[in-house]
């Protein structure tokens, strides 16, 4: 009997040690997870907010489409090579068209038009015009996929966002020094619509399961298309490598390493570890970072129109995302 008691005590002691060890490991894992989440949010908040200024410097001596093509292609190759080390998944024939389409929507139209427009639009204003992107995404989801419900709060948010964009664009017309100022603002809106359409299409597109592989191939396809477009409009004939300044080169390098590889990888990682609503909060922060850096480093003016439009658009994005969060929270779980 004494032996039985001793055995039970030993067993219970081992169980307690196992639980304590497990709790200790779980606590360490949770701390590491929180740190990774914090760093990932920091990347999409600060780095993506700073890419507008980096783009402005990069296109000073490098043609915009050529710059975006080089950036996308190099970043895509890096991500593709990383995916080959992390996963054995390969591209299938049915993946090619969706990846090609997404590459065109995200990088040829999305980034390409944005970079071209920033020849005429200040970096801070460009960031503000991109901010309503979640509104376009929700509108496209509601119209095409029919799985998004927009309530009164969301409708009010979309209306405010639309007013903010119209007000900001109209202010460029009154103070425009050339037709390209207005055209640049209009093309940025088109670029955000294309990016939003790509984001919605990516939900139903037959792409590889590995997000890094998908992102890499989208960048490669998109970068190739942008370079083709660059050749078609004659950018290479007007470009000489000797004219590239150190500032432009560092801007391009920053966009490749930080904007595409680090921040985009952080974004992909967050998609698998937190809610889309939380991730979308970067749209509140990016324009603030961009406007501040443009004012601090590039001496860009902060006008009354920019402040009013920024406030309207940020409030509108908050209302729409909050409306979607409440709607999903109130839906019965299956």
C-alpha positions, 0 to 999 in steps of 0.5 A: 500500500505504501508503494502505491501511495508513493507511486501516486505521489510521484505521478502527481508530482510529474503531472504538476511539473509537466503543467508548470513546464507547459505553462512556462513554454506557453507563456514564452510562446505568447510573449514571442507571438506578441513581439512578432505581432508588434513588430509586424504592425510597426512595419506596415504602419511606419514602413508603408507610411514612409514609402510615399516619400521614398517613391518621390525620391526614387522617381527624381532620376529614375522613370516611374514605371521603370522604377516600379518594375525593377522594385517589383521584379527584384522583390518578387525574386527574393520572395520566390527564393525564400518560398523555395526554402520554406515550402515545397509547393510549386506553381500549377498551370491553373495558378498562372492566370490568377497570379498574372491578373493579380500582378497586373491589378496590384503592381501594373495599375496599382503601383504603376499609376501611383508612382507615375502620379507622384511626379506631380502629387506630393507624397503626403497627399498621395497617401491620403488619396490611397487611404479610402482603399478599404472603402472601395474594397467593401463596396466591391465585395458588396457589389460582386460577392454579395457577402458584405452587408453595409449598414447605416454607419458604413453608408455614412462612412463611405459618403464621408470618404467620398466627400473627403476625396472629392474635396481634396481632388477639387482643391488640386484643380483650383491650385493646379499649375498644370493639367498633370496635377489633376490627372495625377490625383485621378490616377491615384484613385484609379490605382486604389480601385485596381488594388481594391479589386485585386484584393477582392479577387484574391479571395476567390482566385486559385493561387498557391497556398503559400502566401510568400510564393503567391506574393513572389509570383504576383510581384514577378508577373507585375514587375515584368508587365510594368517594365514592358509598359515602361518600354512601350512608352519609351522610358528607357530611351530617356534614361541614363544610368549615370544620371541616377543620384545616390538619393534615388538609388537609396530610395529604390533600395529602401522600397525593395528591401523595406517596402516590398520584402519586409513590410509586405512579408509582415502584412502576409504574416499578419493575415494568418495571425490576426483579423483583417479589421485590425490589419486595416488600421494601417490605413489610419496611420500611413497618411499621418506618417506620410504627411509628417515625413513629407513636411519634415524632410521634403518641405511639402506644404500641409494645407487646410484642404489636406488636413480637412480631407485627411480627417474626413477620410480617416473618420470614414474608414473608421466608421466603415471598418467598425461597421464591418467589425460589429456586423461580423461580431453579431453574426451567429457562429456556425 
